[in-house]
Amino acid sequence: MSFYNNKFYQKDLERAVDNIVDVQKLFGKKILVTGATGLIGSALVDSLLKINESENANIQIYALGRNKEKLEERFSENIEDINFIIQDINEILKIEVKADIVIHAASNANPQTYSTDPIGTIKGNVQATLNLLDYCSKNGIDQFIYISSGEVYGQLTSADVPFTEEMSGYIDSLSVRSCYILSKKMAENVCVSYSYEYGLKTKIVRLSHVFGANYTSKDNRVSALFFMDALAGKDIVLRSLGNHLRSYVYVTDAVSGIFTVATSGENATAYNVTHTANEITLAEFAKAIAKEAGIQVRFDIEEEVNLASATPISFAVLSDKKLRKKAWVPKVTIEEGIHTIFNILREESQK
């Protein structure tokens, strides 16, 4: 679903663009975004469209995905302003364009498949990154931005909160669920290794939990499911106590943070893109959504938990200090973000 012209989403995009440090460094560039129909990728593409519209920036936008129909549907209001690349990045790449910046936002974000298809999860994170880095190295691409995850910190304690970029906790390599965490971590090292061996400029973004209106209908992350139920007027049902502590970042802050890493970040370096002040438990996040929607949160605790799919990470509060030193400041609170999401989606439902 495209809602580029949604008045509330337009304000979101304006806020994202205004918060990018040294945004003019993107002007005139060819920028390729993988995973272009996903939560992060679509917001990145929409923000580039907004930069061109408001700044006459002459950015050439390349949106990469596996399905042409999904790309055309997601960007139906801006088809003439985007170059679509249809490609499975797990396969041999056939990308003819020489981009200046590649932002790799494609990844398996479905927690259920970490246990049902762990090998596919690993290949999707590692092999796809290797393929893209080979393309960048052979074509002299200026820089490669890898979108990683705050899960790479593994299991740390409450005393370690918030997590800074040099921290590293325990990851059980014998747990199937670790396929996502370890393959993301391996992909980070692949980026650094390409910088070391081939001189390719790589930068790593570790996202905390991102929430925004542009999730897909197939998104089964709990935050997206909460919004789907709330919009349908259904109570939110938690299958656990929901006491996992997280830092959340609204999608416009995530976008401005990613582009700030591109314009101002250092080579072979990782940056958390988060809003540390948005520290909240899963249950509290669900209650904030329920309050906005006028519904209830109910608890239906499962007696047996599928350990192969459940995250073992109790604390995932990331520090935003490192990127703040580059003059980037996250702006959106949890309550403001939730309110905006409902405004966007309610307006869309009236069309």
N, C-alpha and C positions, 0 to 999 in steps of 0.2 A: 504494500500500500504506500502510495506517495502522498505526502501532505506538505510538500515544499511551500505551497501558498497558504497554508493554514496560518492565520494571524498570530496565534500563540507560538507556533513553531518558528515563524519568522523572527519573533523577538528572541527566541532561543538562539537562533543562528547569529543574530546581531551581537548577542552577548558573547558567544563563542569567538567570533572574529575580533571583537574589541579587546579580548583578553589574551590574544596571541602576542607574545613578545617578539619584536622585530619582524612583524608580519610581512613587511616589504621584501624580505629576503626570499619569499616564496613567489614573488611576482615574476612573470615570464618563464616560469619553470614548467617542465613536463613532470607531472606527479602521477604515479601509478599506485592505486590502492587495491590490495587483494581483500577478499572477503567483503566485497562492496555492498552486498545486500544485508549484511548482518548489523547488529546493534551499533557497533563502533564504526565499521567500514562505511555504512550508509550515512552516518552523521559526519564523517570526514569528507565524503564526496559532497554532501549538501553544503557543508561549510566552505568548501572550495568554490562551489557555485556562487555562494553568497559573497565571497571575496571578489570574484570577478564582477559580480553585479554592482557591488558598492564601491569598489576601488578601481575598476577597469584594469584589473591586474594581469590580464592576458595569460592566465594559467591554463595549460592544456591538461585536461583531466582524463585519466584512463581508469575505468572501473572494471576490475577483473572479477569474473565469477564463472561457475561451471554451467550455468543455465541462462541462456539468452532471454527466455521468456520472463524469468524472475527479475533480471536486470531491467528489462524494459518496463515491467510492471512497477518496480520500486521507483524508477526515475522517469515515469511516464510524462511528467510535466516539464522535463528538461532534456529529453532524448537528444535534441540537436546540439546540446552544449556539452555532451559527454561522449568519449570514445569508449565503446564497449570492447572488452577482450574476453573471449570465451575460451576458458582453459582450465583443465584440472591440474593444479600445480603439483600434484603427486606424480604426474606423468612428465615425460620429456617436454620441456617448454618450447613453444613455438611463438614466442612474443617477438614481433618484428620491430616495434617501436623502441627507441633508445631513450628511456626516461632519465630525468635528472635525480629524482627522489623516488624510492620505492618504500611504501609503508605496508608492511606485511601484517594485516589484521585478520587473516583467515585462520581459523582454528576450530576444532571440535569443542563447542561449549555446552555439550549435552552430557551432564554428569552420569546419566544412566548408561551411556555407551562406554564409559570408562571401564565398566565391568563386563558389558556384553560384547564389546569390540575393542579390547585393549591394544591389539596389534595395529588396528586401523587408527587408533588414537595416536600411537607412537609414530607411525609412518606419516600421519598428517602433520605432526609437529616437527619432526626431524627431517624426513625426506623432502618435504615441501620447502623447508627453509634452506636445505642444501641446494635444491634446484634453483631457487630464486637467487641465492648468493652466487652460484655459478654464472647465472645470467648477468648479474650485476658486475662480477669480476671480468667477464669476457667483453662486456660492452662499455666498460669505463663509467659505470653509474656513479654519480657524485656521492650519494649516501643511501644506506639501507636502514630503515627503522623497524625494529622487531617489537611487536606487541606481545609482551609476556604477561605473566600473572603473579599476583601477590602470593599465590600458593607455593611458589618456589622457595619461600622461607621455611616451609615445613612446619614442624611442631616446635613452637617456642612457648615460653610461659608468660603469665600476666606481668611478671616483673620486667620482661623484655619490651613491653608495649610502650611506645609505638616502635615498629620495626624500621630500622635504618638499612640502607642499601648494602652495608658490609656484613650484616647478620646472616646466619645460616643455622637452621634448626634440624631436628631429626626427621628423616624420611625413611620409612620402612621399604626397602627395595624388594622385599618378598611379598608385599601386598599388591594385589592386582590394581587397586585404586590408585597406587602411586604411578601408574603408567602416564597419567596426565602431568603430574608434578615433575617427575624425572625427565620426561621428554621435553617439557618446557625448559627445564634447567639445562638439558643437553643442548637445545637449540640456542640458548644464550651463549654457551661456550663455543658453539659453532660460529656464531657471529664474531666473537672476540678472536677466534682462531683465524678467520678470514682476514680480519684487520691486521693481525700479526704476520701472517704468511704472505698475503697478497696485497697488503696496503689499502684494502677497501675500508672506507669509513662506515662503521656500523654503530648504531645507538640502540639501547634497549629501554623499553618502557614497561614497567611493572604496574599494571592496573590493579587497583583495589576493586571492590564490588561496584559495578557501574549500573545505574538505573536511568531509564529514559523511555520516552513514548514510542520510540522506533524499534522496539523488539519485534520479532517475527511471530507469526501464529504457531510455529513449531518450537518456539523457545520454551524449554521446560525447566529453566532455572527458577528457583523458588520466587524470586522477586517478580519475574514476569508473570508467573502463575497467580501470585497475589493480586496483581492488577487485573488480570483477566477475570478472576472470580469477582472482584470488587465491582468492575464495570457491568458484570452480569447481575449484580445485586445479590450475589451469594456470599455467605459468611466465609471468612478465611479459616481453613482448618489446618492446624499444625499437627504433624505426626510425631513431634518431639517437644521437649520443653522450650526449644528455640533459644537456648542460652549461649549460642556461639556468638562471640563478640567480633564485630567487623567494623571497618571504616568504609563508608560508602562515598562514591563520587558521582555527581550528576553528569549526564552525558556531555553537556556543553563544556563543563570544566575538564572532562576527559579529553575532549577534542582540542581545546586550547592548550592543554598540557602536552599532548602529543606533538602538536605543531611547534610548540615552544622548544621541545627537545630537538626537533628538526632544525630550527633556526638558531638555537643558542646552546644546545647540548654539546658535550665533549665526546670525542671518538672512543669507542670500545668501553663505554661507560653505561651503567644502569641508573635509571631515575624512577622513583615511585611517582605515579600520577594518582593522587588521592586527595581527600579532604580530611585530614586527621581529626578535625573537630566534629565530623559526622561519625562519631564513635557510638555504636548502638548494637544491641543484640538483635538477632533475627526476630524474636517475639516482639520486641519494641518496634521494629520496622513494620511488621505486620499490623500492629495496633495503630501506628501512625497512618497507614493506608486505610484501615478500617474506619478510623475517625473521620477522615476526609470523605469517605464514601457513605458514611452513615450505616455501617454494618457492624458485625461482631467478629471477634476472633475466638474460635473454639479449639480446644485441645483434644485430640484423639490419639493418645500415645500408643504407639505400636509396641507390643510385647517383644517382638523379635525384630532386630534391625539387620538389614542386609549390609554387612560390613564391607562387601566388595564394592558397593556404590556410595556408602556414606562417607563423608569427609572426616578424617581423624583430627582435623585442625580446629581447636577450640578458640584460638585467638588469631585474628588476622587484621590487626590495626596497623596501618602503614604510616610512616612519617613523611610529611610533605616538605620538610625543611630544605632538602637538597635542591629541589627545583625552585623553591621560593627564593633561593639565593640567585637565581637567574631572573628575578623580578616577576615571576609568575605567581599569581595569587588565586586560589580557588575561591569561588564566590557563593555558590548555591548551597543553602542548607537543605537538610532532608525534607523538612516541612514545605519549603518553597518548591523544591523539585517535585514532590508528590502532587502539590496543588497544580503546578504547571502541566504535568502529565495528564491529569484529569481534564484540564481545560482543553488541551490539544485533542485528546481522544473523544471527548464529548462533542466538540465542534465537528469532528470527522463523522461521528455517528448521525449527525443531523443532515448530512449531505445526501 
